Amino acid sequence: MSIAKMSWHPQYRSSKFRHVYGKPASKEKCYDCVPITCSVHDNHFCAVNPHFIAVVTECAGGGAFLVIPIHQTGKLDPHYPRVCGHRGNVLDIKWSPFDDFVIASCSEDATVKIWDIPKHLLTRNITSARKELLGHARRVGLIEWHPTASNILFSTGYDYKIMIWNLDTKEPVIQNPVKTISCHRDVILSMSFNTDGSLLATACRDRKIRLVDPRSGAVLQEASYKNHRVNKVLFLGNMKKLLSTGTSRWNNRQIALWEQGDLSVPLVEEDLDGSSGLLFPFYDSDTHMLYVVSKGDGNIRYYEINADKPHLNYLMEFRSHQPQKGIGIMPKRGLDVSACEIFRFYKLIPGKSLIEPVSMIVPRRSESYQEDIYPMTAGAQPALTAQEWLNGMNKGPVLVSLRPGSEILNSLPQFPEREPSLRYQDRTERMAMNEIQKQSGIQEKRGQKKVEERLQENRQMRLSNGFDLFECPLPKTENELLQMFYRQQEEIRRLRELVNQRDVQIKQLELEIKNIHMDSGRY
């Protein structure tokens, strides 16, 4: 054989994510004394966004879940208020991808409810939902928001139907969905959208994977591969591939990779172990990493997905002796990019009534922003309205940068500006200006212009809670008095933060004036 025909293939594959490791949070940053549900339903039981963590809880006389501010770690008050409007056990909860203060829940009482979560701390139970969706004949087990269109919700129940709801209406009770998909013959175990939401993949108890057009309800592809009994299915971003978890013919836990256009035979099958717990798959389209979370043990395996062979590359495994019952994930816009965090899990550990965050970290020496591991990612702004999507339009998600200081789209609504709440702020600015003029006798035009520009920017800032003490009517009941107290506490906290910011700005201005004085003396 000639040397020219020989080729050399390396035995290893270089990857920037080869050394990713899982870092569990310290005890102080966990959520303790949380009454996690004892339900045996195979769901996540947890939903997370940058403001709140919601977890299905155990209660008597109906179903409920907790909504805890994301920074309120430590021990939870046993009398902490709950969201408890369902008559049966809550089976699934999902935050709206475009509004961090709206959450959907489904229950054994065959209803789906949409809840508004207040911006301030909860002081009493929430029992009335903003909308109630009535259409399923049996209990509802899964709900999914559309990834790019606002106010479009999918639900599926034990009546074997998928219902599509348009929430962009004023009616508090919606009894008729805009579309019902009835192509399944058994309970639907999993639903997943592709990136622009034009395709829906489902896993059914009849062991089949179906690729469905969500608007027409037509089945585009169907997999009936007998060697793989599917439990969960997941779209892998824009790679035109699907991943499923389930069991093999010999009851080994298994993951399989499928080509979107041909579901007759999987591209890759990999047996993991002989345990009986369910496998939850999660895919990060920004890093092309796949995470497989085991229910019933504490392990999290992670892989890298490639378009070329070998499609599935094992990276590492996070191991813990504390088994998880459910799992929640933080959206990309809520991660700590300064610590090179690329994914964050919230493990539900019912044995200890604990929620433990686990951060997936890329080890880097540099403290600067790592552009290569944080590409443009999906933000909190919808690309389509509900009616545009129903009319047939498809659009990918609106992308934003995670770079600190860049404009990240926040789903927190803007509050109206109010002048009376600025009296203290303007007084603080005048005091800051007088202090600077006392300490410096230099009236340099260049420095004065900077000071005026800085103060002009500060005058345009407004308190984010929009609370106006001078226009609010006097409380008439005990609950209104309590609400007024909590709002005043929040106002005091924000004013203290404002004073601290002004102190920092005063010091910065003093340094600028000192530098100008030194420059003028030098020349």
N, C-alpha and C positions, 0 to 999 in steps of 0.2 A: 504494500500500500504506500502510495506516495505521500510525502509530508504535506503537500498542498491540499489534499483531501481530508486531512485530519483536522478535527476541531476540538477545542477544550472547553468544557462546561464546568464552572465552579460548583462545588458541593454546597456552598452556602449562598444565601441571598441577602444582599445589603438592604437595610431598611432603617429609616429614622425612628421607627417605633419599636425596634427590636428590644429596647431596654425599658419600655413602659412598665411602671409598677403601680400597685394599688396602695394607697395611704389611708388607713382608717382614721377617722376623727378622734380627738381626745375625748375623755369622758365629759368635759365641760361643754363640748360642742355637739354632744348628742342630745336627743330628746328622750327624757326618762319618764317613767310612770305613765306611759301612754297605753290605754286599754285597747289593744289591737284585736280585731275581730277574730273569732274562732271559726268562721265559715270555711267550709271545705271546697268552695267554688274556686276554680283555677283561674284567678285573675291577679292583677298587680296589687289591688287594694290600696294603692298610694298614687298620688299625683302631685307634681312639684312644678312651681314656676319661680321666677326671681323674687316674688314677694311672699308666697305662702307655701306650706306643705299641707296637703289634705290626706287624711288616712281614715279608712273605714274602721269604725270602732264597735265594740260590743256593748249592746244596750238591751233593755227589756221593753216590750211593747212597741215594736216597730223597728225601723232601721235608721241609723244616724252615722254621721262622719264628723271628724274634727277638722277645723281649719286653723292652723297655727302659723303665726308670722315666722318667716324663715330665720330671723335672727333671735327668736325667743327660744333659746336652747336651755338645757337643764331640766329640772323636775317640773312636770306639768301639774297645775292645780287640779285636784280630783273633781272640783266643781266647775271646771272650765266649760264655757258654753259650747253647744253642739248645733249642727245643722240636722234637724230631726223632723222632717215633714213626711217621710215615707211610712206606709203602714206595714211594710215587709222589710226584710233584710236588704241592705244596699249591696249590690253585686259589683258595680263598677262606677268609677268617678273619673272625669277628664276635665282639665282646665281648657278654656278656650285659648287657641294659639294666638289670638289677636286682642284679647282683653284679659289681663291678669286678675280681674275682679269678677269674672263670670266663670262658673263651674257647672257642669252637667253631671247628673247622677241617674242611675237606673236601679230598679229594685224588683224583688219578688212580687210586689203588688201590681206588676204589669204596666207600670208607668215610667216615664222619663221626665225629670224635672230640671229646670234651669234656674240657678240661684245667683243672686247678686250678693257679693261679699262686701261689707262696708270697708271703707279705707281706715277707719279708726279701729281700736281694739274691740273685740266682741265683748259685750257686757251681759247679754242674755241669749238664750237659744233662738235660732232662726227656724221658724216653723212654716212660713209662707213663701212659696217659690214665685219667681217672676213669671214663669211659664210652666205649664203642665201638658205633656204630650200623651194623648190617649189613642191607642191604635192597636197595640198588641193584645192578643187574646190570652197569652200566658206570660210567665215571668220574663223579664228582659235581662239578658246576661252580658251584653257588650254594647258599648257606644264608642263612636269615633267621630271627631271633627274633621271636616274637609281641610286639607293642608293649605290651600291657597284662596278659597272662596269664603267670605265671611257669612256667618249665620246659617251654615249648612251642616246638619248633624245627621249621622247614620246610626241606626240602632238595630239590633237583632235580638230575637228572643227564642223561647222554646216552642214557638209556633212555626219555626223554620223559615221565617220571613225576615228580609232586610227592608227597613223603612227609611226613607229619606225625608227629612223635615226641613222646611224653610222657616227659620225663626224670625225673619225680617217682616213680622206682622205685629199688629197691636193687640191681637186677641190673647188673653191670658191662658186660655185653654184651647189647644189645637187637637182636633179629633181626626183629621184626615191628612195623612202624609202626601207630599207631592208625587211620590213614586213608591211602589212596593215591588221588591224583587222576590219572586217565588220559585226560583230554580233549584232550591236545595230540598233534599229529602230527609234530612236529619238536622240535629242541632249544630249550629255554626259555632266553631270553637275559636276562630281568629279572623280578623279583618286587617288588611293593610293596603294603603294607597301608594301609587307611584308618586314621583316628585310633584307633578302638576295636577294630580288628582283625577286624571282622565281614565285610569284603570283601577280596579279593585280586585285584590286577591283574597280568597277565602279558604279556610281549612274547615272541613266538615267532619262530623263523627262517622260518616260513611267512608272515611279514609281517602277522600278525594280532595285535590286542590283544584279550585276553579278560578279562572281569570274572567272577570265580568266587566262589561261596559256599564258603569253605574247609572247613566242616564236612560239607556234603552232597556237594561236588564238582560241583555243577550250574553250568553256564555261564549266567550271567544276561544278559550282553551280549557281542557280538563285533563287532569292527571289521575290515573287509576293504577299506579304502580303498586303491586301487591307486596313487595318486599319492604316497603316503608309505610308505616301507619302514622299519619301526620297528626300533630296536635296544634302547632303554631306555624304560621307562614308570615313571611316578611319580604317586602320589596327592597332590593338593594339599590336605592337611589336611581341614578340614570344609567346604571350598568346593564339594564335590560336582563336582569337575573333575579331569581327568587331564591330565598333560603327557607327551609322548613326544618322544624325539630319534631321528633317523634320517637318511635321505637322500631326496631328491626323485627324480622321474623322470629328471632330468638330472644325477644324482649330486652335487647340491649338499647340503651339510650343512644340516639343517632341524630346526626344533622345531615341534610342533603342540599345540594346546590343544583338549581334548575335553570335552563335557558328559557327566557320568557316566551320565545316563539315556538318552543317544542317541549311540551311537558310529558312526553311519552316515557323518557328515561332520564334520570338525574345525571348531571355532569360529574358530580362527586358525591360519594357516600362515605361517611366516617362514623364508626362506632366509638362512643366515648367510654361508657362503663355499664355495669349491670344494675345500677340503682334504679329505683322506681319513681323518683321525683320528676316533676315536669321541668322542661327546659324553656326558659324565656329568652328569645333572641332580641338583641338591640343592635342597630346599625348606625354608624356615624359616617354619613356621606362625605363629610369634609376630609376625614383622614382615611376613609375606606377601611375602617376597622369594624370588626364584628365582635360583639360581646355575647357570651352565652352564660346566662345566670341559672343556677340550679336551685329548684325549690326543694326544701328539705335538707339541704346541706349549705355550707358557707362558701362554696367555691364560685369563682367567676373566671371562665376561660375567655381568652381573647385571641382573635385571628386577624390577619390582613387579607383582604379580598383583592384579587387581580383579574384583569380582563383576559390575560393569557394564562396558559397552563404553567405551573399548577395554580388553579384558581383560589385555593384555600391554603393559607400558610399559617401554621400555628405559631404564636408568639410566646405567650406565658400564661400562667394561671395564678390568680389571687386566691389564697387559701385562708380560711378562718374556721375556727372550731364552733362558731355560733351560727346555727342554721337559720336561714331566712324563710319566712312564709310568703312574703310579697316584696316588691321592689318598686322604687320610683326613680325617675331620672330627671336631672336638671336640664332645661334647654341651654343651648350654647351661649345665649346672651347673658346667662346668669353665672358663668364660670369665672374663675380667678385666673386671668391670663398672665398676671405677674408671676404666678407660681407654675406656669406651663401646665395648667390643668386642662385636659382635653375631654374629660367625661367625668360625671359625678353620679354615683348611685346613692340611694337612700334605702338601706336594708331594714325590713321589718322583722324584729326578733321578738316573737310573742313570749318566749320563755322568760325573758327579762323585762318585758314591757318597754322595749327600747327601740328607737329608730337611730341607726348608725350611718352617718354619711361616709362614703368611701370615694376618694378622689383618685382618678387615674392620671398619673404625672409622667411627663416626658422629661427625663433628667437633662438639664442644660446648665452650663456654667454662667452664661451671659444673663444679665438681668434685664436686658432690653427686650422689646416686643419681638416675638418670634414669628415673622411673617409666613414662614414655610409650613407651620403647623396650624395657623389660623387663617385660612382663606376666607373669602366673603361667604357669609352664611345667612340662613333665613332669619329675617327680622320679625317684628310684631305688627307688620302692616299687611293687610290682605291685598292680593293682586286682583281679585275680582269681587264684585258684589254677588249676592245670592242669585239674583235674576239673570245676571250675565252668564253665570255658570249653567244655570238651568236652560238658557237659550242656546247653549252649545259651545261657548268660548272656553279655551284652555290657556292658562298662563302659568309659568313657573313662579316660585316664591320670590318676593321682593328681598334682595340681598343687602346686607349691611356689613360693615367692618367691625371687628372686635377690638381694634386698636384703641387704647385709652386716649380720650380726648376727641375721638371722632364722633360723629353724630350717630348714636345708636338709637334706633326707633324703639321707644318705650310704650308699652300698652297702657300706662297710667294716663287717664284722661286729663286734659288741661282744665284747670279750674278758672273761673272768672276772676278778673283782676278787681280789687276793691281798694279804694283810696284810704278809708279810715284806718285800715290795718297797717298803714305805712307811717303813722305818726311817730311811733317809736323809732322806726328805721331812719326817717329823715332827721330826727333829733340826734341819733347816733352819728349820722354822716356829718352834721354840722359840728358836733363835738370833735370828730376826727379832724375836720378841716381847721378848726380853731387851734387844736393841739399842734398841728403841723406848722401853722403860721407862727405860733409862739416859739417853737423850738428852732425855727429857721428864719433868718432875716433876709434871705436871698429871694428875690423875685425874678428868678430866671424864667424867661418866656418858655423855653423848652420844657423845663420841669413843671411849670404851672399848667401847660397844655396837657401834659401826661396826667396830672392830678385831676383836672377837670374831666378828661375823657374817662378816667377810672370811676369817678363819682357819677358821671352820667350813666355808665353801664350799671352801676349799683342801684341807681334810682329806678331802672327798668326791671329789676328783679322783684318778684312777688313771693309771698309765703305760699307754699304749695297746698296748704289745707284750706285756703279761702275762708277761714273762720272770721266772722265780723262780730265782735262783742257788742258794738254800739247799735247794730240793727237787729240783733236777735231778740225775739220777744222773751219776756220773763217766763221761766218754767212754771207750769201749773200742777204737774204731778211729780211723784217721786222718781219715776223713770226719766222724765225730761230733765229733772234736776241732776240725776246721775249722768245723763248724757252730756249736759252742760259742764259738769265737773271734769269728765274725761277730755272733753274738747279744750277746756281751759288748760288742763295739764299738758296736752299736746302743743298748745300755743306757747306756753311757757318754755317747753323744751326747744321748740323751734327758735324762739327769740334768743335763748341762751346760745344756741348754735350760731345765730346771726351775729351776736356780740363777739363771739370768739373769732368768727371770720373777719369782722371789722378790726379786731386787734391785730390779726395777722396782716391785713392790708395796711394798717397804720405803720407797722414796722417796715413793711416793704417800701412804703412811700418815704419813710425817714431815711432808709438806705439810699433810695434814688436821689433824694435831695442832698445827702452827704456826698454822693458821687459827683453830682453836679457842682457842688461847692469846691470839691477837690479839683475838678477839671477846670473851673473858672480861675482858681488860684494858680494852677500850673501854667495857664496861658496868660 
